[in-house]
């Protein structure tokens, strides 16, 4: 139930109390400050939940400062009895001041007054924030832009909550401002708002409600809902209904574990990502429960084929992304030159036909290293440094079908082991060690690979370390641990938690290899897919088996450069992809285990390993089908019966509410309340049986109409009912209009109220037609009307609040003066 | 017709009236008649009404309203076409009470001194002696009041409002109870002086008798054939009984919701676009007094909104003035008042909200 005491401005309250005792004055004096404290607690509590949307806690102090300053400014203005509109305007000024002080101190006048030079800075920060929102995934690094936006929003929330709670007098509605804050983490963070934040917000909200009730002037209490009887019961009923709805509703509507907003997939209302930064979207793609962006391909490769879209080679900055190097890109026409010498003569040439389907990205997935690509539409360029092919002028991979020939040297462990010469002739960007590598990364690299001799041994040591049992593959752990994403700090977290997915493994290996002197980069693309069973006929190659891969196969893996052999890919991620032959160690059979769901790819070349029982949690669609067969059979029944139960409960709700109301009225807490409550019951009975009491109807007139319309002959079978109505009317008139000290006689006269009402209802039922009788017990109009009133209440309250806003020069009621004027003329 | 015919039912009227003046003075000095017990009150009221109803057939509502006005210390204006029993009602009511009754037939040449009284030089004592006028009685019947000149009408005005007469600078108190029952003929208005608004406002209620229904008329023909039933009427209560009844009425309790209802009724008439002039605060006072008398006649010691609504038309209809447009569209004061009453919200307890006393108690507990 909405608690909406009549609107009264803060100044008005003080004025009212100011005429009272000095004690009243001091009490009201504390009101603005108490309210400011409550609002600050609520908004700061709601802001707590943004941890996880923003990384770390550094952003919290400016945010809290903003909230406190705005709340204090509002309270200070209110305590000097400023006009309500002035108070809100002052809140906006304070917000502007504190934002200027925090973010634009250098360009401001006297630290808090923005100047002309502030505007470009503001523009820059807003730009930055919008880039962050568009390009990064939560948790984002708290840069100045996003923190400024968060501070501004929190300040606005304070003003909104304050305006709703104090001048508009709708403290209950002020919760909407807090909800607006909580919606953000609820949508973005998989673990939602979090307990601590919710508790803090709820506490602040309750304080707001409490203060607006406690500090209300006395006159408003008596008629107010807070003082009416049955408050606890109503509260309990409301709470129980809400709880029941929470339990029943998810059964009735499509759940949140699939459908539009699957949990963990994170809401992306702007459609599928176009892959501007594949590093960012990769985690989300992997968490998609139903694979989207399906790619099919046919290849003559004997080994499982990785499709590479793009590489990440610069490990600087908060968030890594592909470097397009648009200046040095070459239009794609003809042969693609890898740009380095491969010493070995044995090249394996592969032909792959790819249908990109619905996969949409500017980067073209191709097997490494592409030599020619035919059949593409649109403008494409390739980067000589990485051989990544990218569409320009909004050309994307969508609906592209193309044929790729690629060449890789026939690698073996022996060949790699021989390559011990330092790398030469490759761009500097692949060898540069980032400046701020966390210590844990350095020490781990040193411990794992420091003692190894050749680059190949180092690489193998790192891969072995990452594939060891200490690490577990998990899509959720980084999200819950707050290190989802990429970057050096994420890497440090990953090495501590030892749980993550391909991005973490790939970047760990790439960074550690670079620390050990091996040029490295991260390739992003698709891990080998599954056989579809179909075959595709490719010109010159005959029919080739078709594979499919979708968003769940999105993958990242490291590529390391070996002098004389070129870029060589490794597979440090456990349970994903396939470890290349050259990177397997015969001595370590455990490494070969996690071929996982890809065993279908290599039916002939390798002995199909059984899936390890220790396979980590991984979404294997369809794999659990037979295991959970019973559950599948049982669930529809359970859901169905729960739904039927819920519907029954819903259908019976009006009846239950009506019955509850009646029993409450017939058993009042205080004997003085017996008569008015019984009278309310009589009025409701009238409403239920199609004769609602009019506003302008006196009790006596209502009773007369009731008796003549709804009851039968006064002398017949309905004699008792007539008598009950008459005596109840008389008792109510005594109670309502009689002398206050004759309450005892009224109570005595109404000894058998329940019996009388029962007689009245029996008589009503006897005289009413069947549909009316049915409606009265199962869909009583007295309940449905009240429900309708309740639903309209927020709107009517808002409407009347708007009407009551002071309008200069408007006179609410011209009638008396005008009437007098007319009378004077007459 | 005699210019001023005085019908003194009581032979020794003037002397008694002077004694009455003394009574009134003592009454003003703090002596109040004791209130009557409820049962006694009810019995007395029933006696009066039964007696009146034996004379006037089928007009029990009008009779009850007349008694209500008497008990509420107001004055009554009977307005209707000739021959429906206006004067008979007034005379019957007066006859049932054992008190002084004077009747004034108003004519254009009636002088104010005929109403109030005049000082006459007594040659024996060589002093001016006050001879009380017709107004010195408990019940004064003013027949065809709109036929008298404005001067004479306003002489009556002071008596009605102040319950006193001022002649040659000396004020003479009137006897209690004092009630003026005036009749007025709305049809034949030529050569008359219609009562101005200010004077109409002094009358607590205006009643239209209306024609009796068929059965009542047949019975009337039967009973009134040979001898007037008025002759058989003998007083059933004394003047002091009536004073006690009035005291009882004054003690009727009026709760806050009823006061609120009354005031909002008055405000509604002032804010109604159909009315040029709404009800005055004095009329609110008279409305509540009439409601109290109604409640007492109904055997209650507290007023219901029904009481207020029940007398509202009679009390207010002759005081409000219709807007010209409303009058043109066929509205009457009665219809406007009925409309207002049908829309006026009755203050009664909302769902689950406690009544007055319990609300205060609950607030006290919670504080």
Boltz contact constraints between the chains, C-beta under 6 A:
constraints:
  - contact:
      token1: [A, 221]
      token2: [B, 363]
      max_distance: 6.0
  - contact:
      token1: [A, 222]
      token2: [B, 359]
      max_distance: 6.0
  - contact:
      token1: [A, 222]
      token2: [B, 363]
      max_distance: 6.0
  - contact:
      token1: [A, 228]
      token2: [B, 352]
      max_distance: 6.0
  - contact:
      token1: [A, 228]
      token2: [B, 353]
      max_distance: 6.0
  - contact:
      token1: [A, 672]
      token2: [B, 358]
      max_distance: 6.0
  - contact:
      token1: [A, 673]
      token2: [B, 354]
      max_distance: 6.0
  - contact:
      token1: [A, 673]
      token2: [B, 358]
      max_distance: 6.0
  - contact:
      token1: [A, 676]
      token2: [B, 349]
      max_distance: 6.0
  - contact:
      token1: [A, 676]
      token2: [B, 355]
      max_distance: 6.0
  - contact:
      token1: [A, 680]
      token2: [B, 351]
      max_distance: 6.0
  - contact:
      token1: [A, 695]
      token2: [B, 345]
      max_distance: 6.0
  - contact:
      token1: [A, 696]
      token2: [B, 342]
      max_distance: 6.0
  - contact:
      token1: [A, 696]
      token2: [B, 343]
      max_distance: 6.0
  - contact:
      token1: [A, 696]
      token2: [B, 344]
      max_distance: 6.0
  - contact:
      token1: [A, 696]
      token2: [B, 345]
      max_distance: 6.0
  - contact:
      token1: [A, 696]
      token2: [B, 346]
      max_distance: 6.0
  - contact:
      token1: [A, 698]
      token2: [B, 305]
      max_distance: 6.0
  - contact:
      token1: [A, 698]
      token2: [B, 306]
      max_distance: 6.0
  - contact:
      token1: [A, 698]
      token2: [B, 346]
      max_distance: 6.0
  - contact:
      token1: [A, 700]
      token2: [B, 306]
      max_distance: 6.0
  - contact:
      token1: [A, 733]
      token2: [B, 304]
      max_distance: 6.0
  - contact:
      token1: [A, 735]
      token2: [B, 355]
      max_distance: 6.0
  - contact:
      token1: [A, 736]
      token2: [B, 355]
      max_distance: 6.0
  - contact:
      token1: [A, 737]
      token2: [B, 255]
      max_distance: 6.0
  - contact:
      token1: [A, 737]
      token2: [B, 258]
      max_distance: 6.0
  - contact:
      token1: [A, 737]
      token2: [B, 302]
      max_distance: 6.0
  - contact:
      token1: [A, 737]
      token2: [B, 304]
      max_distance: 6.0
  - contact:
      token1: [A, 738]
      token2: [B, 302]
      max_distance: 6.0
  - contact:
      token1: [A, 739]
      token2: [B, 253]
      max_distance: 6.0
  - contact:
      token1: [A, 740]
      token2: [B, 357]
      max_distance: 6.0
  - contact:
      token1: [A, 815]
      token2: [B, 271]
      max_distance: 6.0
  - contact:
      token1: [A, 819]
      token2: [B, 270]
      max_distance: 6.0
  - contact:
      token1: [A, 822]
      token2: [B, 276]
      max_distance: 6.0
  - contact:
      token1: [A, 823]
      token2: [B, 277]
      max_distance: 6.0
  - contact:
      token1: [A, 826]
      token2: [B, 276]
      max_distance: 6.0
